[in-house]
Amino acid sequence: MEIPVGAWTIRSWRTGDEEALSQYLGNPNVSRNLVARHPHPYKIEHARAWIHLAAMEAEPVNFAIANNEKAIGGVGLTLQRGARRQTAEIGYWLGEPFWGQGIATETVRAFTDFAFSRFDLRRLQAYVFDWNAASIRVLEKANYAYEGRLGKSAVKDGLVIDELLYAQVR
């Protein structure tokens, strides 16, 4: 699967992405904004395991953001079940050298369109740590609406913090 987004592409993770994945997710400035499923430090073994896991998905939901040379970030969905089966959580990250270029915003817009067209979804939502102003701007520019503050809902690096909930409803 490939979705062209300007000068970059949303595509499947593949062998060869390990070094970039380890490098960018190993950066504490990136990892401080991600949930615990991405360990820190992020080693080559973690990258290999992630790429293998993504390749094994029956219905792919985790993808690389790549330029012509290499993977520069990631985007994915966590599909919900039961009463929330028409809801998914979107998550994304970029390597620090690519921040501030509009890549995340355009990726979230394109991936939102993909998710709504590919899956039987009525709602996409995103949780963002309250200190992550850049990600808040990405979501707002991608037409996600602020729905509320989840007080003391997350623990990150030993701190109990608030998360903000954003959503886009089809």
PyRosetta script that sets phi, psi and omega in degrees:
from pyrosetta import init, pose_from_sequence

init()
pose = pose_from_sequence("MEIPVGAWTIRSWRTGDEEALSQYLGNPNVSRNLVARHPHPYKIEHARAWIHLAAMEAEPVNFAIANNEKAIGGVGLTLQRGARRQTAEIGYWLGEPFWGQGIATETVRAFTDFAFSRFDLRRLQAYVFDWNAASIRVLEKANYAYEGRLGKSAVKDGLVIDELLYAQVR")
pose.set_psi(1, 132.8)
pose.set_omega(1, 176.2)
pose.set_phi(2, -140.1)
pose.set_psi(2, 133.6)
pose.set_omega(2, 175.4)
pose.set_phi(3, -122.8)
pose.set_psi(3, 111.8)
pose.set_omega(3, 177.0)
pose.set_phi(4, -69.1)
pose.set_psi(4, 134.5)
pose.set_omega(4, 178.4)
pose.set_phi(5, -137.3)
pose.set_psi(5, 90.2)
pose.set_omega(5, -177.8)
pose.set_phi(6, 62.3)
pose.set_psi(6, -128.0)
pose.set_omega(6, -178.0)
pose.set_phi(7, -86.3)
pose.set_psi(7, 4.9)
pose.set_omega(7, 179.3)
pose.set_phi(8, -130.4)
pose.set_psi(8, 177.3)
pose.set_omega(8, -173.9)
pose.set_phi(9, -138.7)
pose.set_psi(9, 142.9)
pose.set_omega(9, 166.1)
pose.set_phi(10, -92.9)
pose.set_psi(10, 120.6)
pose.set_omega(10, -175.2)
pose.set_phi(11, -145.6)
pose.set_psi(11, 169.7)
pose.set_omega(11, 177.7)
pose.set_phi(12, -64.6)
pose.set_psi(12, 147.3)
pose.set_omega(12, 171.1)
pose.set_phi(13, -67.0)
pose.set_psi(13, 145.8)
pose.set_omega(13, -179.3)
pose.set_phi(14, -147.2)
pose.set_psi(14, 161.7)
pose.set_omega(14, 175.4)
pose.set_phi(15, -55.5)
pose.set_psi(15, 134.6)
pose.set_omega(15, -175.6)
pose.set_phi(16, 109.1)
pose.set_psi(16, -15.9)
pose.set_omega(16, 178.8)
pose.set_phi(17, -86.3)
pose.set_psi(17, -5.2)
pose.set_omega(17, -172.8)
pose.set_phi(18, -58.5)
pose.set_psi(18, -45.7)
pose.set_omega(18, -175.6)
pose.set_phi(19, -64.4)
pose.set_psi(19, -46.9)
pose.set_omega(19, 179.7)
pose.set_phi(20, -64.7)
pose.set_psi(20, -42.3)
pose.set_omega(20, 179.2)
pose.set_phi(21, -59.7)
pose.set_psi(21, -47.6)
pose.set_omega(21, 179.3)
pose.set_phi(22, -64.7)
pose.set_psi(22, -42.6)
pose.set_omega(22, -179.4)
pose.set_phi(23, -62.0)
pose.set_psi(23, -51.6)
pose.set_omega(23, -173.7)
pose.set_phi(24, -74.6)
pose.set_psi(24, -41.9)
pose.set_omega(24, 178.2)
pose.set_phi(25, -75.5)
pose.set_psi(25, -16.7)
pose.set_omega(25, 175.6)
pose.set_phi(26, -77.8)
pose.set_psi(26, -11.1)
pose.set_omega(26, 179.3)
pose.set_phi(27, -76.7)
pose.set_psi(27, 120.8)
pose.set_omega(27, -179.2)
pose.set_phi(28, -60.7)
pose.set_psi(28, -25.9)
pose.set_omega(28, 177.1)
pose.set_phi(29, -68.5)
pose.set_psi(29, -27.3)
pose.set_omega(29, 175.4)
pose.set_phi(30, -84.7)
pose.set_psi(30, -50.3)
pose.set_omega(30, -173.2)
pose.set_phi(31, -65.4)
pose.set_psi(31, -25.6)
pose.set_omega(31, -178.6)
pose.set_phi(32, -64.6)
pose.set_psi(32, -18.3)
pose.set_omega(32, -178.4)
pose.set_phi(33, -102.2)
pose.set_psi(33, 6.0)
pose.set_omega(33, -176.3)
pose.set_phi(34, -110.9)
pose.set_psi(34, 154.1)
pose.set_omega(34, 178.1)
pose.set_phi(35, -69.5)
pose.set_psi(35, 169.5)
pose.set_omega(35, -172.1)
pose.set_phi(36, -65.9)
pose.set_psi(36, -13.6)
pose.set_omega(36, -179.9)
pose.set_phi(37, -64.9)
pose.set_psi(37, -14.7)
pose.set_omega(37, 176.0)
pose.set_phi(38, -106.9)
pose.set_psi(38, 99.5)
pose.set_omega(38, -175.8)
pose.set_phi(39, -68.6)
pose.set_psi(39, 158.3)
pose.set_omega(39, 174.6)
pose.set_phi(40, -131.6)
pose.set_psi(40, 128.1)
pose.set_omega(40, 3.1)
pose.set_phi(41, -72.3)
pose.set_psi(41, 152.1)
pose.set_omega(41, -178.4)
pose.set_phi(42, -98.8)
pose.set_psi(42, 110.0)
pose.set_omega(42, -172.9)
pose.set_phi(43, -97.8)
pose.set_psi(43, 167.8)
pose.set_omega(43, 177.6)
pose.set_phi(44, -55.5)
pose.set_psi(44, -38.0)
pose.set_omega(44, 179.2)
pose.set_phi(45, -62.0)
pose.set_psi(45, -38.4)
pose.set_omega(45, 177.3)
pose.set_phi(46, -64.6)
pose.set_psi(46, -42.0)
pose.set_omega(46, 179.9)
pose.set_phi(47, -62.9)
pose.set_psi(47, -44.7)
pose.set_omega(47, 178.0)
pose.set_phi(48, -59.4)
pose.set_psi(48, -45.4)
pose.set_omega(48, -179.4)
pose.set_phi(49, -63.0)
pose.set_psi(49, -41.0)
pose.set_omega(49, 179.4)
pose.set_phi(50, -64.0)
pose.set_psi(50, -46.1)
pose.set_omega(50, -179.9)
pose.set_phi(51, -63.0)
pose.set_psi(51, -40.2)
pose.set_omega(51, 176.8)
pose.set_phi(52, -63.1)
pose.set_psi(52, -46.0)
pose.set_omega(52, 179.5)
pose.set_phi(53, -60.9)
pose.set_psi(53, -45.5)
pose.set_omega(53, 179.9)
pose.set_phi(54, -62.5)
pose.set_psi(54, -37.0)
pose.set_omega(54, 179.5)
pose.set_phi(55, -68.8)
pose.set_psi(55, -24.3)
pose.set_omega(55, -177.4)
pose.set_phi(56, -88.7)
pose.set_psi(56, -6.4)
pose.set_omega(56, -178.1)
pose.set_phi(57, -63.5)
pose.set_psi(57, 126.9)
pose.set_omega(57, 178.1)
pose.set_phi(58, -63.0)
pose.set_psi(58, -42.1)
pose.set_omega(58, 175.3)
pose.set_phi(59, -120.0)
pose.set_psi(59, 100.0)
pose.set_omega(59, -174.7)
pose.set_phi(60, -57.3)
pose.set_psi(60, 131.2)
pose.set_omega(60, 178.3)
pose.set_phi(61, -133.5)
pose.set_psi(61, -2.5)
pose.set_omega(61, -179.4)
pose.set_phi(62, -121.5)
pose.set_psi(62, 127.5)
pose.set_omega(62, -172.5)
pose.set_phi(63, -137.5)
pose.set_psi(63, 159.0)
pose.set_omega(63, 174.1)
pose.set_phi(64, -88.6)
pose.set_psi(64, 150.6)
pose.set_omega(64, 165.0)
pose.set_phi(65, -103.2)
pose.set_psi(65, 124.5)
pose.set_omega(65, -172.3)
pose.set_phi(66, -135.5)
pose.set_psi(66, 147.9)
pose.set_omega(66, 167.8)
pose.set_phi(67, -98.0)
pose.set_psi(67, -165.4)
pose.set_omega(67, -178.2)
pose.set_phi(68, -67.4)
pose.set_psi(68, -20.3)
pose.set_omega(68, -174.2)
pose.set_phi(69, -98.6)
pose.set_psi(69, -41.4)
pose.set_omega(69, -172.1)
pose.set_phi(70, -165.7)
pose.set_psi(70, 172.4)
pose.set_omega(70, 173.3)
pose.set_phi(71, -69.0)
pose.set_psi(71, 136.3)
pose.set_omega(71, -179.7)
pose.set_phi(72, -122.2)
pose.set_psi(72, -3.2)
pose.set_omega(72, -179.0)
pose.set_phi(73, -178.0)
pose.set_psi(73, -170.6)
pose.set_omega(73, -179.9)
pose.set_phi(74, -147.2)
pose.set_psi(74, 156.3)
pose.set_omega(74, 177.3)
pose.set_phi(75, -147.7)
pose.set_psi(75, 144.3)
pose.set_omega(75, -179.1)
pose.set_phi(76, -164.4)
pose.set_psi(76, 174.0)
pose.set_omega(76, 179.4)
pose.set_phi(77, -123.3)
pose.set_psi(77, 147.3)
pose.set_omega(77, 166.3)
pose.set_phi(78, -115.7)
pose.set_psi(78, 104.6)
pose.set_omega(78, -179.3)
pose.set_phi(79, -74.2)
pose.set_psi(79, 137.4)
pose.set_omega(79, 179.5)
pose.set_phi(80, -90.8)
pose.set_psi(80, 168.5)
pose.set_omega(80, -178.3)
pose.set_phi(81, -128.8)
pose.set_psi(81, 174.4)
pose.set_omega(81, 176.3)
pose.set_phi(82, 62.6)
pose.set_psi(82, -134.7)
pose.set_omega(82, -177.8)
pose.set_phi(83, -61.8)
pose.set_psi(83, -22.4)
pose.set_omega(83, -179.9)
pose.set_phi(84, -101.5)
pose.set_psi(84, 21.9)
pose.set_omega(84, -173.6)
pose.set_phi(85, -64.3)
pose.set_psi(85, -15.5)
pose.set_omega(85, 177.0)
pose.set_phi(86, -101.8)
pose.set_psi(86, 21.7)
pose.set_omega(86, 177.6)
pose.set_phi(87, -123.4)
pose.set_psi(87, 144.5)
pose.set_omega(87, 173.2)
pose.set_phi(88, -139.3)
pose.set_psi(88, 151.0)
pose.set_omega(88, 173.6)
pose.set_phi(89, -97.3)
pose.set_psi(89, 132.4)
pose.set_omega(89, 176.0)
pose.set_phi(90, -101.1)
pose.set_psi(90, 140.5)
pose.set_omega(90, 175.5)
pose.set_phi(91, -136.5)
pose.set_psi(91, 152.1)
pose.set_omega(91, -177.5)
pose.set_phi(92, -158.3)
pose.set_psi(92, 158.2)
pose.set_omega(92, 174.7)
pose.set_phi(93, -157.4)
pose.set_psi(93, 157.5)
pose.set_omega(93, 175.9)
pose.set_phi(94, -134.2)
pose.set_psi(94, 148.1)
pose.set_omega(94, 170.9)
pose.set_phi(95, -62.4)
pose.set_psi(95, 143.7)
pose.set_omega(95, -174.3)
pose.set_phi(96, -55.5)
pose.set_psi(96, -35.8)
pose.set_omega(96, 179.4)
pose.set_phi(97, -62.1)
pose.set_psi(97, -12.7)
pose.set_omega(97, -175.2)
pose.set_phi(98, -107.1)
pose.set_psi(98, 4.8)
pose.set_omega(98, 178.8)
pose.set_phi(99, -68.6)
pose.set_psi(99, 151.5)
pose.set_omega(99, 172.9)
pose.set_phi(100, 75.3)
pose.set_psi(100, 15.2)
pose.set_omega(100, -179.0)
pose.set_phi(101, -110.8)
pose.set_psi(101, 4.8)
pose.set_omega(101, -179.0)
pose.set_phi(102, 83.2)
pose.set_psi(102, 0.7)
pose.set_omega(102, -177.0)
pose.set_phi(103, -64.1)
pose.set_psi(103, -45.3)
pose.set_omega(103, -178.1)
pose.set_phi(104, -63.7)
pose.set_psi(104, -44.0)
pose.set_omega(104, -179.6)
pose.set_phi(105, -60.8)
pose.set_psi(105, -48.9)
pose.set_omega(105, -179.6)
pose.set_phi(106, -65.6)
pose.set_psi(106, -35.5)
pose.set_omega(106, 177.0)
pose.set_phi(107, -64.1)
pose.set_psi(107, -46.6)
pose.set_omega(107, -179.7)
pose.set_phi(108, -63.1)
pose.set_psi(108, -40.9)
pose.set_omega(108, 177.4)
pose.set_phi(109, -60.5)
pose.set_psi(109, -50.2)
pose.set_omega(109, -177.5)
pose.set_phi(110, -65.9)
pose.set_psi(110, -41.0)
pose.set_omega(110, -177.9)
pose.set_phi(111, -71.5)
pose.set_psi(111, -31.8)
pose.set_omega(111, 174.8)
pose.set_phi(112, -62.2)
pose.set_psi(112, -47.3)
pose.set_omega(112, 177.5)
pose.set_phi(113, -58.8)
pose.set_psi(113, -45.3)
pose.set_omega(113, 178.0)
pose.set_phi(114, -58.8)
pose.set_psi(114, -48.4)
pose.set_omega(114, -176.4)
pose.set_phi(115, -61.9)
pose.set_psi(115, -44.0)
pose.set_omega(115, 179.7)
pose.set_phi(116, -68.0)
pose.set_psi(116, -31.9)
pose.set_omega(116, 179.9)
pose.set_phi(117, -81.9)
pose.set_psi(117, -29.1)
pose.set_omega(117, -174.1)
pose.set_phi(118, -89.5)
pose.set_psi(118, -33.9)
pose.set_omega(118, -175.4)
pose.set_phi(119, -117.2)
pose.set_psi(119, 157.0)
pose.set_omega(119, 178.2)
pose.set_phi(120, -80.9)
pose.set_psi(120, 73.8)
pose.set_omega(120, -176.0)
pose.set_phi(121, -114.9)
pose.set_psi(121, 144.7)
pose.set_omega(121, 172.0)
pose.set_phi(122, -110.4)
pose.set_psi(122, -16.5)
pose.set_omega(122, -172.9)
pose.set_phi(123, -148.1)
pose.set_psi(123, 134.8)
pose.set_omega(123, 168.1)
pose.set_phi(124, -116.9)
pose.set_psi(124, 136.6)
pose.set_omega(124, -180.0)
pose.set_phi(125, -133.5)
pose.set_psi(125, 157.1)
pose.set_omega(125, -179.9)
pose.set_phi(126, -139.4)
pose.set_psi(126, 139.4)
pose.set_omega(126, 174.2)
pose.set_phi(127, -106.8)
pose.set_psi(127, 133.8)
pose.set_omega(127, -179.9)
pose.set_phi(128, -132.9)
pose.set_psi(128, 135.4)
pose.set_omega(128, 176.6)
pose.set_phi(129, -61.7)
pose.set_psi(129, 141.4)
pose.set_omega(129, -172.7)
pose.set_phi(130, -63.7)
pose.set_psi(130, -16.8)
pose.set_omega(130, 179.2)
pose.set_phi(131, -85.4)
pose.set_psi(131, -7.7)
pose.set_omega(131, -171.9)
pose.set_phi(132, -92.1)
pose.set_psi(132, 73.1)
pose.set_omega(132, -177.0)
pose.set_phi(133, -59.3)
pose.set_psi(133, -35.5)
pose.set_omega(133, -178.8)
pose.set_phi(134, -64.7)
pose.set_psi(134, -42.5)
pose.set_omega(134, 179.5)
pose.set_phi(135, -69.4)
pose.set_psi(135, -34.3)
pose.set_omega(135, 175.4)
pose.set_phi(136, -60.4)
pose.set_psi(136, -44.9)
pose.set_omega(136, 178.3)
pose.set_phi(137, -62.1)
pose.set_psi(137, -40.9)
pose.set_omega(137, 178.2)
pose.set_phi(138, -56.9)
pose.set_psi(138, -50.4)
pose.set_omega(138, -177.8)
pose.set_phi(139, -63.1)
pose.set_psi(139, -42.9)
pose.set_omega(139, 179.9)
pose.set_phi(140, -65.1)
pose.set_psi(140, -41.5)
pose.set_omega(140, 177.8)
pose.set_phi(141, -66.9)
pose.set_psi(141, -26.4)
pose.set_omega(141, 179.5)
pose.set_phi(142, -90.2)
pose.set_psi(142, 14.8)
pose.set_omega(142, 175.1)
pose.set_phi(143, 69.5)
pose.set_psi(143, 30.8)
pose.set_omega(143, 170.5)
pose.set_phi(144, -90.1)
pose.set_psi(144, 139.3)
pose.set_omega(144, -178.2)
pose.set_phi(145, -97.6)
pose.set_psi(145, 138.9)
pose.set_omega(145, 175.3)
pose.set_phi(146, -70.1)
pose.set_psi(146, 127.2)
pose.set_omega(146, -178.9)
pose.set_phi(147, -113.0)
pose.set_psi(147, -17.5)
pose.set_omega(147, 176.6)
pose.set_phi(148, 158.2)
pose.set_psi(148, 170.7)
pose.set_omega(148, 178.5)
pose.set_phi(149, -104.3)
pose.set_psi(149, 129.1)
pose.set_omega(149, 177.0)
pose.set_phi(150, -101.1)
pose.set_psi(150, 98.0)
pose.set_omega(150, -173.8)
pose.set_phi(151, -64.9)
pose.set_psi(151, 130.2)
pose.set_omega(151, 175.2)
pose.set_phi(152, 49.7)
pose.set_psi(152, 43.7)
pose.set_omega(152, -174.1)
pose.set_phi(153, -94.6)
pose.set_psi(153, -7.7)
pose.set_omega(153, -176.2)
pose.set_phi(154, -140.3)
pose.set_psi(154, 153.1)
pose.set_omega(154, 172.9)
pose.set_phi(155, -119.6)
pose.set_psi(155, 123.6)
pose.set_omega(155, -179.2)
pose.set_phi(156, -138.5)
pose.set_psi(156, 125.8)
pose.set_omega(156, 179.0)
pose.set_phi(157, 51.6)
pose.set_psi(157, 39.3)
pose.set_omega(157, 177.2)
pose.set_phi(158, 81.1)
pose.set_psi(158, -0.1)
pose.set_omega(158, 179.1)
pose.set_phi(159, -104.2)
pose.set_psi(159, 139.4)
pose.set_omega(159, 173.2)
pose.set_phi(160, -93.0)
pose.set_psi(160, 121.1)
pose.set_omega(160, -171.3)
pose.set_phi(161, -131.5)
pose.set_psi(161, 164.4)
pose.set_omega(161, 174.7)
pose.set_phi(162, -86.8)
pose.set_psi(162, 150.5)
pose.set_omega(162, 170.4)
pose.set_phi(163, -117.5)
pose.set_psi(163, 151.6)
pose.set_omega(163, 174.8)
pose.set_phi(164, -107.7)
pose.set_psi(164, 138.9)
pose.set_omega(164, -179.7)
pose.set_phi(165, -105.3)
pose.set_psi(165, 125.6)
pose.set_omega(165, 174.8)
pose.set_phi(166, -120.4)
pose.set_psi(166, 149.3)
pose.set_omega(166, 179.2)
pose.set_phi(167, -150.5)
pose.set_psi(167, 155.8)
pose.set_omega(167, 170.1)
pose.set_phi(168, -127.0)
pose.set_psi(168, 129.0)
pose.set_omega(168, -177.7)
pose.set_phi(169, -112.2)
pose.set_psi(169, 134.2)
pose.set_omega(169, 179.2)
pose.set_phi(170, -83.9)
pose.dump_pdb("model.pdb")
